[in-house]
Amino acid sequence: MTPWYRTQSIAPAPPPSFILCVKQATVNIRGQNPTKRQMIKDVIQVLLKYYSYWLQYHYTH
């Protein structure tokens, strides 16, 4: 029998733009005491980017 992990479809590495977005958000969060609103905005932006990337991958494969 094939091991379970061989049957799972693994999404490829996210595009550089996504990684850059995560890095930027991390920098902003760790930065000069950002406002809570800015922090939340950054996190939401990253999550939305990842979600749209995942959907795009999911529906094209």
Backbone as JSON Lines, residues from 0, in Angstrom:
{"i":0,"aa":"M","n":[0.83,-1.21,0.0],"ca":[0.0,0.0,0.0],"c":[0.87,1.26,0.0]}
{"i":1,"aa":"T","n":[0.39,2.27,-0.67],"ca":[1.13,3.54,-0.73],"c":[0.98,4.27,0.59]}
{"i":2,"aa":"P","n":[2.09,4.78,1.15],"ca":[1.97,5.55,2.4],"c":[1.07,6.76,2.19]}
{"i":3,"aa":"W","n":[0.36,7.16,3.23],"ca":[-0.6,8.26,3.1],"c":[0.02,9.53,2.56]}
{"i":4,"aa":"Y","n":[1.29,9.82,2.96],"ca":[1.91,11.08,2.53],"c":[2.25,11.08,1.05]}
{"i":5,"aa":"R","n":[2.3,9.9,0.45],"ca":[2.56,9.84,-1.0],"c":[1.3,10.2,-1.78]}
{"i":6,"aa":"T","n":[0.14,10.02,-1.15],"ca":[-1.12,10.28,-1.84],"c":[-1.57,11.73,-1.72]}
{"i":7,"aa":"Q","n":[-0.97,12.46,-0.78],"ca":[-1.36,13.86,-0.59],"c":[-0.76,14.72,-1.69]}
{"i":8,"aa":"S","n":[-1.56,15.63,-2.22],"ca":[-1.0,16.54,-3.21],"c":[-0.4,17.72,-2.46]}
{"i":9,"aa":"I","n":[0.83,18.0,-2.72],"ca":[1.54,19.06,-2.01],"c":[1.65,20.27,-2.92]}
{"i":10,"aa":"A","n":[1.2,21.41,-2.43],"ca":[1.29,22.64,-3.21],"c":[2.75,23.05,-3.33]}
{"i":11,"aa":"P","n":[3.15,23.61,-4.47],"ca":[4.53,24.05,-4.63],"c":[4.83,25.24,-3.72]}
{"i":12,"aa":"A","n":[6.09,25.61,-3.64],"ca":[6.48,26.75,-2.82],"c":[5.74,27.99,-3.28]}
{"i":13,"aa":"P","n":[5.35,28.84,-2.33],"ca":[4.65,30.06,-2.72],"c":[5.54,30.95,-3.58]}
{"i":14,"aa":"P","n":[4.95,31.8,-4.4],"ca":[5.74,32.69,-5.25],"c":[6.51,33.71,-4.41]}
{"i":15,"aa":"P","n":[7.62,34.23,-4.95],"ca":[8.45,35.19,-4.2],"c":[7.66,36.39,-3.69]}
{"i":16,"aa":"S","n":[6.66,36.82,-4.45],"ca":[5.87,37.99,-4.03],"c":[5.17,37.72,-2.71]}
{"i":17,"aa":"F","n":[4.73,36.47,-2.52],"ca":[4.07,36.11,-1.27],"c":[5.06,36.12,-0.11]}
{"i":18,"aa":"I","n":[6.25,35.55,-0.35],"ca":[7.29,35.5,0.68],"c":[7.68,36.92,1.07]}
{"i":19,"aa":"L","n":[7.79,37.78,0.07],"ca":[8.14,39.19,0.31],"c":[7.07,39.85,1.17]}
{"i":20,"aa":"C","n":[5.83,39.55,0.87],"ca":[4.7,40.12,1.62],"c":[4.76,39.69,3.08]}
{"i":21,"aa":"V","n":[5.06,38.42,3.32],"ca":[5.17,37.9,4.69],"c":[6.31,38.6,5.41]}
{"i":22,"aa":"K","n":[7.46,38.72,4.73],"ca":[8.63,39.39,5.32],"c":[8.3,40.82,5.69]}
{"i":23,"aa":"Q","n":[7.63,41.52,4.78],"ca":[7.28,42.92,5.0],"c":[6.36,43.05,6.21]}
{"i":24,"aa":"A","n":[5.38,42.17,6.3],"ca":[4.44,42.2,7.42],"c":[5.18,41.93,8.73]}
{"i":25,"aa":"T","n":[6.11,40.97,8.69],"ca":[6.89,40.64,9.88],"c":[7.72,41.83,10.33]}
{"i":26,"aa":"V","n":[8.34,42.49,9.37],"ca":[9.15,43.68,9.66],"c":[8.26,44.76,10.29]}
{"i":27,"aa":"N","n":[7.09,44.96,9.7],"ca":[6.16,45.97,10.21],"c":[5.7,45.64,11.63]}
{"i":28,"aa":"I","n":[5.45,44.37,11.89],"ca":[4.98,43.95,13.21],"c":[6.09,44.13,14.25]}
{"i":29,"aa":"R","n":[7.32,43.78,13.86],"ca":[8.43,43.89,14.79],"c":[9.0,45.3,14.86]}
{"i":30,"aa":"G","n":[8.59,46.11,13.88],"ca":[9.15,47.46,13.74],"c":[8.87,48.42,14.87]}
{"i":31,"aa":"Q","n":[8.97,49.68,14.56],"ca":[8.9,50.74,15.56],"c":[7.51,50.84,16.18]}
{"i":32,"aa":"N","n":[7.16,49.86,16.98],"ca":[5.9,49.87,17.71],"c":[4.73,50.3,16.81]}
{"i":33,"aa":"P","n":[4.37,49.48,15.84],"ca":[3.29,49.85,14.92],"c":[1.95,49.9,15.65]}
{"i":34,"aa":"T","n":[1.02,50.61,15.1],"ca":[-0.31,50.67,15.7],"c":[-0.97,49.31,15.52]}
{"i":35,"aa":"K","n":[-1.89,49.0,16.42],"ca":[-2.58,47.72,16.35],"c":[-3.32,47.58,15.02]}
{"i":36,"aa":"R","n":[-3.89,48.68,14.56],"ca":[-4.64,48.65,13.3],"c":[-3.74,48.26,12.14]}
{"i":37,"aa":"Q","n":[-2.55,48.84,12.09],"ca":[-1.59,48.54,11.03],"c":[-1.17,47.07,11.08]}
{"i":38,"aa":"M","n":[-0.96,46.58,12.29],"ca":[-0.55,45.2,12.49],"c":[-1.62,44.25,11.96]}
{"i":39,"aa":"I","n":[-2.85,44.51,12.34],"ca":[-3.98,43.68,11.91],"c":[-4.12,43.73,10.4]}
{"i":40,"aa":"K","n":[-3.96,44.93,9.84],"ca":[-4.06,45.11,8.39],"c":[-3.01,44.25,7.67]}
{"i":41,"aa":"D","n":[-1.79,44.26,8.19],"ca":[-0.7,43.48,7.59],"c":[-0.99,41.99,7.64]}
{"i":42,"aa":"V","n":[-1.45,41.53,8.79],"ca":[-1.73,40.11,8.96],"c":[-2.85,39.67,8.02]}
{"i":43,"aa":"I","n":[-3.91,40.47,7.95],"ca":[-5.03,40.15,7.06],"c":[-4.57,40.12,5.61]}
{"i":44,"aa":"Q","n":[-3.73,41.08,5.25],"ca":[-3.21,41.15,3.88],"c":[-2.46,39.87,3.52]}
{"i":45,"aa":"V","n":[-1.62,39.4,4.43],"ca":[-0.85,38.18,4.2],"c":[-1.79,36.98,4.07]}
{"i":46,"aa":"L","n":[-2.74,36.89,4.98],"ca":[-3.68,35.76,4.94],"c":[-4.48,35.75,3.64]}
{"i":47,"aa":"L","n":[-4.93,36.92,3.21],"ca":[-5.69,37.0,1.96],"c":[-4.83,36.6,0.78]}
{"i":48,"aa":"K","n":[-3.59,37.06,0.77],"ca":[-2.67,36.72,-0.32],"c":[-2.46,35.22,-0.38]}
{"i":49,"aa":"Y","n":[-2.25,34.61,0.79],"ca":[-2.02,33.18,0.83],"c":[-3.27,32.43,0.39]}
{"i":50,"aa":"Y","n":[-4.42,32.87,0.88],"ca":[-5.69,32.21,0.56],"c":[-5.96,32.25,-0.94]}
{"i":51,"aa":"S","n":[-5.75,33.42,-1.55],"ca":[-5.99,33.53,-2.99],"c":[-4.99,32.68,-3.76]}
{"i":52,"aa":"Y","n":[-3.75,32.61,-3.26],"ca":[-2.74,31.77,-3.9],"c":[-3.15,30.31,-3.82]}
{"i":53,"aa":"W","n":[-3.62,29.9,-2.64],"ca":[-4.02,28.52,-2.43],"c":[-5.19,28.15,-3.34]}
{"i":54,"aa":"L","n":[-6.18,29.04,-3.4],"ca":[-7.34,28.79,-4.27],"c":[-6.91,28.65,-5.72]}
{"i":55,"aa":"Q","n":[-6.04,29.55,-6.14],"ca":[-5.54,29.55,-7.51],"c":[-4.86,28.22,-7.81]}
{"i":56,"aa":"Y","n":[-4.03,27.75,-6.88],"ca":[-3.33,26.48,-7.07],"c":[-4.34,25.34,-7.1]}
{"i":57,"aa":"H","n":[-5.25,25.36,-6.14],"ca":[-6.22,24.29,-5.97],"c":[-7.08,24.09,-7.21]}
{"i":58,"aa":"Y","n":[-7.49,25.2,-7.84],"ca":[-8.39,25.09,-8.98],"c":[-7.69,24.96,-10.32]}
{"i":59,"aa":"T","n":[-6.37,25.07,-10.34],"ca":[-5.67,24.9,-11.61],"c":[-4.93,23.57,-11.68]}
{"i":60,"aa":"H","n":[-5.04,22.75,-10.61],"ca":[-4.37,21.45,-10.62],"c":[-5.37,20.33,-10.39]}
